[in-house]
Amino acid sequence: MNDEKSALTALWDRWRQLAAPSFFLLAVIYYEELFLKLYCFRTLTMEGVVFTFLFTLPPALLLGLLCGSVPPRRGRILLAVCAALVSVWIGSQVVYYHMFKAFLTIFSVTKMAMVAQSFGEMAVGNVLRNWFPILMMVVPTVLAWTLRKRILTEHLDAGRGQRLRWAAMAAAVQLTAMGLVLLCGGGVLSLRYIYYRTATPELEVQNFGVFTQTGLELGRVLFGIKPDEPYMEPEPEPDKAPPDLEPTLPPEEDPPAPDSVFRPETVSGFHTLPIDFETLIEREEDEGLKSAHQWFAQREPTPENLWTGYFEGKNLVWIVAEGFSTLAMDPERTPTLWKLSHQGFVFDHFYTPLWGVSTSDGEYVTTTGLIPKSGVWSYSLSSENEMPFALGNQFRRKGYQTFAFHNYLYNYYDRDRSHPNMGYEYYALGQGLELEEIWPPSDLEMMEKIVPMFANEDQFMVYCLTVSGHLNYNLETNAMSARHWDAVADLPYSEEVRCYLACQMELELALESLVDQLEAAGKLKDTVIVLSADHYPYGLTDEQYSELLGHEVDPVFEIYQNTLILWSGDMEGTAVKVDKYCSSLDVMPTLSNLFGLDYDSRLIMGSDILSSTPPLVIFANYSFINQDGYYNSIQDQFTRWDGAEPNLDEVAEMVADVQNRVAYSGAILDCDYYRLVLDWAGMAAGPDHET
């Protein structure tokens, strides 16, 4: 027995200099990973617990090797530094997710100087409010400093051979974990699928941990996302109005009756351009681009319908409203928003999913009909690309005056590059627009200044991004909340909720001003007003949002349900009910159809809501809603509306379609795909082409 103890002691002495710091850092990382899951997701899964541990081992072993391969004095300092860096990275993810319901990307970190300059005070306030998770992250660093001499006692040189074996052991554990993931192919959205095929930070963190998600994100940024093999969808049945229902009257015959129910009916054409995909596929040598050509070629285009060109020749004012929610509207407090949302086209099941870069990604989805690429600022990167279907470019080619306005810094998220590329004459703070220096700036003041710039044009198309509804929702830092506090002071909600409702009243005044000025200019009946949110108000906690709902909110689907305003001055008193699931991804193609614009629906990931194309609402974590039911990616479960058991093969095909839309949206961004296919085909694509 003594001999065995002596052997074990000798073995420990040989490896202690590497093992002790490795095991300590393993405990630190694993503890913080589990804390993040519980704090952010409020749940732990068995898969997440096991695979996070396996994927935590390699970085812990390598960091321990770093600390144990130098003299003890340096190693002790390195130990504390490593623990602190781990705590800072995971802790920042906890706070960032709590603020924005998204994880902080490497790309966003590189742009942090811009964010800090603009929202530094706000960020400090949120950090102070998140004192508990920060305290939990500080504890390991304090322990590392306190125990550093016990963990690294004396210099025992493990030797070059032992260090190499330790590094090899870390590599072996990493490969073993990856191999085990390969074996986990069960379910519709399997662990193998999440690790190797998707780009979903939320699911990656939940199942594999922050460290692994960061590594996967770096790989995607460097090498892109490999999409699934394109699959051929079955030939659809001819589109017809339901036999037992009267179809909607064609717009040219008669405007819709008040409170009519919209029923899609196809006419002869499709929204396509003459792109010769067969020749593109034949001549393409790059396998990735060939795969893209194949996938786009086999997609079913969106058919034209009885509403195609209904608004042709009219003006358009298109607003993406900061933090807007259906729950912010009230017939007495916000009569203009209420009226516009209950007249015109009324969409009963509209969603504004939240994406990784919040406002910028929400804009990108709404204005391009594409899904943003994970880990980057998609709108910023698009500024180098041809964007032929952008409404600014489309309307400019028709002779309209096109403007974009934003009542915040002109270069925030590089909008000074992206918005002109979308075909707009762009104005914002610091670039042609001057407003009172308060936070957040006033939507009303912006509207009062900008409408005279376009109201007297013969034809105009205007895009506005508002900011008055921005967090934080308090009286100390939000000037809009303080301005309208008296109107909400007596409401039965917490102060934060009342402050949110108050700041949204500035948007109400902006819409009222817009309508009044257009009417005074004689342009209201010839103008279409469109409004949707960039995202739901994530400045409210789920508990605070539940106050407005009157029940506990479902954070997977319900929290993203919202309102799309699509109203024309000549539709007053008319409500065309659209009982179809749709989202911000569908707004751009819907407007393109209504205004009779030329575009290729196969190259857009959203679809015209008023068409007979089946609905598909996609969320950032691969959950989705369609005509058959809804898929919860967190539970890997598809629930049919009719209560029947789902066909797993069909569900797998649905998930593959969602994944392909994500991946090929990334390909459009990375490869400047529109320029490639449209210029190659010799078609007028951008604003500088002749039509």
N, C-alpha and C positions, 0 to 999 in steps of 0.2 A: 504493500500500500504506500509506504513512504517513497519507494522508487517511482511509483506512478505519479505521486504528488510532485516529486522533484522534476520529473519529465515535463509535467504540465507547467510547472513554474518556469522551467527553462524555456519552454515554447512561448509562454506568455512574455517573458523577458525579451525574447528575440523580436516579437511582433508588437510589443506594447507601444513603442514609439509611433507606430502607424495605426494600430487598432484602437487605442484609447481615444484619440481625437476623432477617428472615423465614427466610432460608436456614439460619441457625444453629439457629433454633427448630424448623424442619422436620427437621433432622438429629437434634435432641434427641428430639423426639416420636416420630419414626419408629424411631429406635434403641431407645427404651424400649418401644414397642409390639411390636417384633419380639422383644425380650428376653422380654417377658411371654409371648408365644406359645410360645417355646421352653421357658421355665422351667415354665409351667403345663401346656401341652398336649404338650410334648416333640415337637412337629412343626410344620412350616410347610407351608401349601398355596399353590399358585400364586395362587389366587383371593384368599387372605388377604393375601399379599404385595402384590399389585397394588392391590386396593381399599383396603387400609389406607393405602397411599401416597396414593392419590387423595383419600381422606377426611381425611388428615392435612394436606394442602396448605391448605385454607381456614382452619383455626384458626391454622396457622403464619403465614399471610399477615396475618391480622387482629392477631395478637399482635405481629408485626413492625411493623405499622402503628402500633400503640400505642406501641412503644418508639421508633420513628423519627420520631414527630410531635411530640416534646418536645425541649427542649435536651439536649445530650449527657450532662450530668451526671445528669439525671433518667432519661434513656433507659438509661444503663448500669445504674442501680439497678433499673429496671423489667425489664431483660433478665435479671438475676440472679434477681429475684423470680419472673418468669414461668417460668424454667427450674426454680426450686425448687418452685413450685406444681405444675407438670407432673410433676416427679419424685415429689412427695408423693402425688399422686392415683394415678398409675400404680403407684408403689411400694406404696402401701397396698392396691391391688387384688391385686398379686402375693402379698403376705404374707397377706391375707385369704383368697385362694383356696387358698393352701397350707395354711391352717389349717382351712378349712371347706368346701372344694370348691365354693364359690359365690363370686360377686362381690359386693362391697360396693355397696349401693344408696343412692341419695340419701336415701330415707326412713330407712334405718337410720342414716345419718350424723346425721340430726336427733335420733335417740334415743341417740346415742353416750354422752351423759352417764350414762344408766342403765347401759349396758354397762361403761363405764369404772369406775363406782362399784363394780360387782359383780365384774368380772373384770379390773380394771386390772393387778394383779400377774401374772395369767396371761398377759395380752396382752404385757406387757413381756418375760416369759420367751420367748414365741414370737417376738417381734421380735428378741431377741438370738440365737435359734437360726436366724433367717433373715438372718443378717448378710451373706451373699453377695449376694442380690438387692438388699438395701438399699445395699450398697457400690456396686453397679452403677448404682443410681439417683442416688447422691451425685455420681458422676463428672461428669455434665453440668452440675450446678450449680457445681461447682468450676471447670470449664472456662469457664462463662459469666462467672464473676467474674474469672478470670485473663485472659481474652481480651476483656473488655468494652471496653477502650480501642481495641483493634484493630478490633473490629466496629463501634463507633460512634466514629469519629475526630473529626470536627468537625461543627458544625451546618450542614447544607446543607438549607435549607427546600425540601422537595419541592413545596410549593404546594398550595393547596386542591384544585385540579383533579387533580393527580397522586394525592393521597390518596384522592379519590373514585374515581378509576380503579383504584387498588389494591384498594379495598374491593369495587368491582364485579367485579374479576378473581377475588377470593375467592368471591363469590357465584356467578360463572359456573362456576368449578371445582366448587363444591358441586352445582350443578344438573346439570353434565355427569356427575359421578360418579353421582348419583341416576338420571339418564337411562340410563347404562350398566347400572346394576343392573336397571332395568326390562327391558332387553333380555336379561338372563340368566335366562330362564325355563325352561331345560332341567333335566331331572332331576325326581325326585319332590319333594324339598325343595330348591327352587332358591334362588339368591341373592335373586331377586325376592321369593320367598315369605318368606324369612327376614327381609328388610329391611322389607317392607310389611305382613306379615300375622301374624307370630308374636310372641311375647314370651319369647324365649329368650336371656338374657344370654350364656350360654356360646357359642352359635353366632354371636351378633352380635360378640362380642369376637374370636372366631376368624377371622371373615371380614372385619370392617370396623374393628376396633380399639376400644379403651376409650373414646376421645372420642366416637365415633359411638354406641356402646352407651349412653353416658350421655345423649346427646341423645335417642335413641329412648326411653329409659326415662322421661325427663321428659315426652315427648309422651304416653306411655301413662298416666302418672299424671294428667296434666292432661285428656286427651281420651278415655281408655279405649282398648280394643282393638277394632278392627273385625273381627268374625268373618266366616268364609266364608259364602257363601250356603248355606242349609240344603239338603241333598240328601235325596231319598227313598230309603230302603233298600228292597231287594226284599222281598216278602212271604216270611217264613221258612216252612220246612217244619214241619208239626206235630211237636212234641217227643215223642219216644218213646225208650224204653230200647233199646239196641242189641239186635237180634233174637237174637244168639248169646250174650248174657250175661243172667244172672239179675239183675233189678232189686233194689235195696236194699229190704228189708222195711219196710213202713210202721212208724213209731215206735210207733203205738198197738197194733200186733200183737205186736211183739217187739223188744227192744233189739238193736242190731247185734252180730253175732258178733265175737269177737276177731280182729283183723287182717283184717276184711272190707274190700273195696274199694268205695268209694262210686261209684254210678252215678246220675246225675241223672235224675229222671223227673217229668214235669209232671202236676199235678192241674188242676182246672178253672179256678181263679182266677188273677188277676194282681195284683201290688202296685201299685194305682192308687187315686187319689181322684177323685171326680166333678167334675173341672175342665172347664168348658165353654170349651175353647180356641177353638172356632170363633167364639163371640161375643166373646171377648177379642180375637181377630185383627180381627174386623169393626169393633170400636169403638175400637181403639187408633190414636192419631194419631202417636205417636212411632215412627219407623221402626225404631229399635234394639230397642224393646220388642216391636214387631210381629214382627221377625225372630226374637226369642227365643221368642215364643209359637209361631211356625211350627215352629221347630226342636224344641221340647219336644213339640209335638203329634204330630210324625211319628216320634218315637222309639218303639221297641218296648219295652213294659214288661216287667219281669222276672216270669216266671210263678212262682206258688206251687209248692211241691214237697212230697215226702213228709216233709221235715224242718220244714215250716212249723208253728210253734207247739210244737215239740218241748220247748223249755225254758219254755213259758208257765207263769207262777206261781212260777218259781224266783227266787232272789236272784242278783245279779250283782256281782262284783268285777272291774273292768276296769283293767288296768295298762298304761301306756305307760312303758317302761323306757329310761332314758337310756343310749344307746350300746350297747344289748344286741346280741349277735350269736350266731348258732348256734355259732360257734367258741369262745365263752366257756364252753360247757357240757361237762361231763365226768361220767360215771356215778359216779365216786368223789368228785370235788371238789364237784360240784353235783348231788347225788342227787335233790333235789326238782324242780329245773328239768328235769333229764333225764327223770324219771318223767312229769311233766305234759306234756312235749313229745312223748313217745312213747306216750301214752295219750289217750283222748278222740278228737277229730278231729285227724288228722295230715296237714298240708298239705305235700306234697313239693316244691312250686314256689312258695314265698312270697317276695315281695320287699318291701323297705322303701326305695323311692327317696328320694334326698336332694333337698330343695327349698331355696329361697333363704334362708329365715330359720331353717334348721336345726331346732332343737327345737320352736319355735312352729309352724312350717309342718308338721312331722311330726305334731304333735298335731292340727292343723286337718284334715289329710287323713284321719287315722285316725278322728277323732270326728265328722266331718261328711260324709265321702264326697265331698267337693268338692276341686278342685285350687286351691291358693293362687294369688292374683294376684301377678304379678311386681312387685317394687319396693316392696311395702307389707307391713305386719304384718296379714295377713288375719284372724287370730283376734281381734286388737284391734278391727279395723273391724267385725267381725261382732257386736260387743257392742251396737251400735245397731240391729241387725236382728232380725226375727222368725226364730227358729230352731226351728220346730215339730218337726223330725225328730231333734233332739238327744235322745240317750237319757235325759238327765236330765229334760227336759221330758216325754218320752214316759212314763217310769216314774212321774213325779210325778202325771201325770193318772190313772194306775192306782192311786194311793193309796200308792205306795212312799215310804219315806224316802230321799232322794237326797243324797249327799255327794260332794264332790271334795276331794282332799288333795294337797298338794305340799310336799316338805321343803326348799323354798327360799323366797326372798322372795315375799311374797304378791302384790306388784304388778309383778313382773318380766314383761315383755311384756304388761302390762295384764291379767293373768289375774284380778285382782280385779273386772274389769268383764266379761270374756268368759265366765268360768265360771259366775257366777250367772245370766247370760243364757241359758246352756245348761241351766238348771234345777237347779243344784246349790247346796247349802249349802256354802260354800267355806271351807276351812281351810288356812293355810300359815304360814310363819314371819312373825311380825308380825301375824297375824290368827288367833288361837285355837290356834296350834300352837307349842309351845316345845320346842326340841331343843338338844343340846350344840352349842356354837359351834365347830365344826370345819369344814374344807373337804376334800372335800365332805361334807355332812351324811349321817347314817346312815339307810339305808332300813330297817334292822332296828329302830332306835329309833322311827322313824315308825310302823312297823307295830304295834309293841308298844303305842304310845299311841293309835292310831286305832281298832283293831279293837274295843276295849271300847265305843267310841262308837256302833257300829252292830250289833254281833253279837247283841244281845238284841231288836232291832226285829223286828216280825212279818214285814215285807218290806223289803228294802233294795237299793238300787242304788248302788254306790260306784265312783268313778273316782279313780285314783291316778297321779300323775306322779312318778317317782323321780329321784334325782340322784346316787346314789353312784357310778354308772359314768361320771361326767363326767371329761373330760380336765382337766388334763395327767396323763399316766401316768408318774409318777416318785415316788420315795420322799421327796423334799424337800417337795413341796406337796400331795400326795394322801394324806390321812389313811387312806383306805380301803385304798390299796395298801400302805401301811406296816403297817396292822392285820393283813392277811392274807399278808404277804410270806413267812412261813415255809412256807406251803402251796404256794408256787410257786417258791421259791428254787432248787430243783434241776431245774426244767424246762429243756429245751434251746432256750431262746429268748433274744432280747435283753432287756435290762432293761425297756425300755418295754413290750414285749409281756407280760412277766411281771407288770408293774405293772397292766396292763389286766386280765389274768385275775384278779389279786388283788382289785381293786376290785369286779369283778362278783360275787365271792363274798359281798359284803354283800347283793346282791340275792337270792342263794340263801338266805341266812339269813332275809331278810324273807319270802320265799315259804314257807319252812318254818314260820316263826312264824304266818303267816296261816292255813295249813292246820291247824296244831295248835290255834290259838285257835278256829277255826270248828268243829273236831271237838269240842273241849271244850264249846262252847256248843250242840252238837247241831244245827248248821246246815250241816255240810259237805256232806251228801248232797243238800241243797236249794239249793246254791250253785254257780254257774258261775264259773270263774276264766278270765279272758282276759288274755293278755300278748303284747305285741309291742314292737318297738323304735321310738323316734322317728326314728332314723336309724342307719346302721352306724357303727362307732367311727372317725370321721374324725380323731380325735386320733392314730391310728396312720398312718404313711405307707404308701403302697402296698407298699413293700418289707417293712415290718414285718407288714402284714396277710398278705402272701405267706408269711411264716414259719409262720403258723398254718395256712394252706391246704396248705403243702407244695409249692407250685408258684407261678409268677408269676401274680398275679391279673389277670383281665380287668377293666379299670376301667370298661368300658361297661355290662356286665350283671352279671357274676359277683359283683362287690364288693357289690352290693345284695341278694344272695340271703340270706334270713334265716329265722327261725322264727316261726310264729304258734302260740301255745298257746291251745287252746280245749277246756277240760276241765271236767267236772262230777263232783262227788263220787260220783254214782251210776254213773259210767262207768269206775270203776277196773277195770283189767284188760282194758279194751276199747280197741281201736285201729281207728278208721274212716279208712282211707287215702283221701285226696283227691288224685288225680293231675291237677291242673288248675292252670294258671298263674294266679296271683292276687297281690294286693299290699295294702298298708295302706289303699288307697283303697276296698277291698271289705269291710273289717272291719265298719263301721257297718251297711251294708245286710244283711250276713250275720247279725249279731246281731238286727237288727230282724225278720228272717224267723224265726229260731229262737225268739224270744220272742213271736211272733205280734203284732207291733206294726203299726199302720196307718201306711203311708207311701206316697208316690208315687215309684216307682222311675224314672220319666221325669225327675224333678227331681234325681236323684242321679247323679254321674258314675262311681261305682263300682257294683258289682252283687253280688248274693248269690252267694257262691262255690258254694253247694250247689245252685244252680239250673242249668237248661240254657242260660242265657244265655252266649254265647261269651265266652271270657276276653279281657281286654285289660289289660296291665300298661304303664302310662305312666310315662316318666321325664322329668325336668325339661328335658332338651334335645331332646324330641320323639322320642327313640328309644322303641321299644315292642316288646312281645312279645304275640303272639296265637296262636290255634289253628293258623294257617297257617305261621308262622315268626317271624322277628324282624327289626326294622328298625334299622339303625345310622345315626343322623342325621349323625354326623360324616363318614361315608363316603357318605352318601346311597344306601344299599344295603339292599335287602330280601332276606333269605335264607330260602327255604322249608325246612321240616323234611324234606320228601321229596326235596330236592335238585333239584327241577324249576326251570325258569326262571320267574320271577315275571311276572305280567301287570301291566305298569306302570300301566294304568288302574285296576286294582283296588288297587294299592299307593297310588296318588294318592288314592283314595277313603278308604283307611284313614288316611292322614296327615291328610286333611281332617276326619275324624271326631275324631282326637286334637286337632287345632287347635280344632275347635268345642267340645270338652269343656273345653279351657282357657279359651276366650273366654267361653262361657256360664257357667262357674263364676265368672268375673269379673263377669258381668252380674248373677248372683244376689247377689253381694256388694255391688256398686255401687248396684243399684236396689232393694235390699230386696225381692227378687223373690218370696220366699215369702209375705211379708205381702201383696204386691200380688195374687197369684193366689188365695191361700186366703181372705183377707178379702173380696175381691171376690166370691168364690163363696159367701160366707156360712158357711164351714166353721170349726170350732174349730181354731185353728192353734197358738196359744201357750199358756203355762202359765196366763195370766190369763183365757183364754176358758172359757166353760162347755162341757162335753161333753154 
